[in-house]
Every structure is written in C-alpha cells, then in structure tokens.
C-alpha cells in the first residue's frame, strides 16, 4: 500500500496486495526491543536474586542461633567476659563483670585452663582484685579455657 492507502499495481496493471512479511523489522526497532527485553530481564532477575539471598541469610542466621543455643547462650559464646576478680579458689574464679552485663560470673578452672599474666603464669597469678579477661571453653561456657590477667592499674575497659 502506498501512503494514500491505494494498493500498488503490478506489471499486469491489476492491484497487488502488499505483503507485510516481505518488509523486515528495521534494525533500530529490533535493537530497541532487545534492549527493553534485556532491561526487563535484569530487573526481574535482580528482584528474584535479592529475595533468594534475603531468605538464605535469614535461614543462615536461624541455624547459627540454633547451633549457639545448643552449645550455650549466644551471649556467652560471643562475649569475652571482662572484670575484676572478687573471689578465687584453686577450682574457680568469680569476676564482677564490666562488659555491659550487670553482676558477676563464676568460671571453673582446670589444669587445662591457660593463664597468661605477662609474668609468672599459672593459676597462682589470679588474685582477688586483679583485672582479668576470660575466654570461655567452647564446649562449656561456664569453664574458663583462658584467663588473661591484666597489669595492676590497667585502664583497659574504663573508657
């Protein structure tokens, strides 16, 4: 068809219908359609990926918390108790906490407890009034795996 809507005439003089299939889509139209399809795919794929990642993180956090609860409290596993020794015996040490949690906490001491004081080490280095940092044992949050005795007059944890 011509712009006026009249069919073109062939060599025989009879009107010939125009065939739309013989007119391929222009290159510009194909490129624009491809870019739009790609853009839609990126947006949809990004939204799906974001939702999948959000669920993965949520599931991972749930399983981590469940595993921590099975071994002891989450707080006991992640916080290194810090405080002043209020009581010490050959088998335990009690500290007044300065790590944000109020109160005190008693830890069992064993021959496997490593004590580091920067001076002669051993259980005898832990004295009443000493400032200590305790690492609980991974299998028992109430057992000290390591006790670090800080120097007298330390300002660690006071700021």
Secondary structure, DSSP 8 states (H G I E B T S, - for coil): --TTS--EE-TTSSEE---GGGS---HHHHHHHHHHHHHHHHHHHHHHHHHHHHHHHHHHHHHHHHHHHHHS-HHHHH---EEEEEEEETTEEEEEE-SSS-SEEEEE--TT-EEE-SSS-SGGG--TT-EEEEEE-SS-TTBEEEEEE--TT--TT--
